[in-house]
C-alpha cells in the first residue's frame, strides 16, 4: 500500500513537473510577457539616451524660431507655441501659412493631417504602455515626438520594460526644443534663411539614424518599401501632408494582412 501511494505521488510529481516544463518552454512574445515598470531609472535612461538626438532637434528649433520671428511672432509668442504645441512639422507649417487674416481653417486641417501619424505611433506603443495607469500613459504621450517614439520602441523591443523611458526622452526633447526656439527667435533678424546653413538637413540625418536602429531584418523591408512608394505617389497627387499618414496606413495594413494570413 505504501509503495502504491509512493508510486502515485511520484507520478503526480512527474506530471506537475512536466506541466511546469511545458509552461516554461512555451514561446513568449516580449510585448506580452515582460513586466513594464515606471520609475526614476527609466526616466533617467530616456533623458540621457535622447540628449544627443535632442541636440539635433535643437537645430530644427532654431530654424522654427527664425521663421516665427520673420512672420512677426514675438519671443514670448513663439516660445509659448513651442512649449504647448511641441510639434515641429506642424509649427513650421503653421508659421508658413501665417498671413493676415490668419487662415484658421487651413491651419487646423493641415496640422491635423500632419499630426494624424501620432495615432499610429501611439497604437504601436500600446502593448507596453497599455499596462500603465492612465495618468502615466497620457503624461508620456503628451511629450511623444517622432524621435523619442523610435528610441522608446527600440528600448521596449530590447526587453527593458522601462515605461518611463518615453517621458524621460520627451522631457529632453521638450527642453531643447523650447530653448532653441528662444535662440532662433532672438537671432532671427541676423540669421536670415536658416536653410543656407544646412539646418533643414538636420532632421533628415536624425531620422536616417533612427530608422537604421529599427531595422529588424528582411521582414522589415516590405512595409518600408510600401510606405515609401505610397508616400511618394501621394505627395505627387495630393496637396498638404497627407502622404505621411497614407504611407503609415498602407504599411500598417500590409502588416495586418501578413500576420493574419
Buried (B, 14 or more C-beta within 10 A) or exposed (E): EEEEEEEEEEEEEEEEEEEEEEEEEEEEEEBEEBEBBBEEBBBBBBBEBBBEBBBBBBBBBBBBBBBBBBBEBEBEEBBBBBEEBBBBBBBBBBBEBBEEEEEEEBBEEBBEBBBBBBEBBBEBBEBBBEBBEEEBBEBBBEBBBBBBBBBBBBBBBEEBBBBBBBBBBBBBBBBBBBBBBBBBBBBBEEBEEBEEBEBBEBBEEBBEBBEEEEEEEEEEEEBBEBBEEBBEBBBEEEEBBBBBBBBBBBBBEBBEEEEEE
